[in-house]
């Protein structure tokens, strides 16, 4: 890759030791970015936000209905068991 003369290339990659290490470093960086993206999508991504908004909207609708018809809350129902 660097064109160095008189060095022994790696048998698998064909790179000298320095270029091979640089190549492996770039692979690890790319893999790290992929893992971080997957983690972000699982914890904070658009799907999570959509589900949270939908749950909050439904919770608010339930609270309004409960107040309108003087129904017990989930906590009160649990306490009566």
Protein Blocks (a to p, Z undefined) as FASTA:
>chain_A
ZZpghiacdfklopafklmmmmmmmmmmmmmmmmmmmmmmmmmmmklmmmmmmmmmmmmm
mmmmmmmnopacfklmmmmZZ
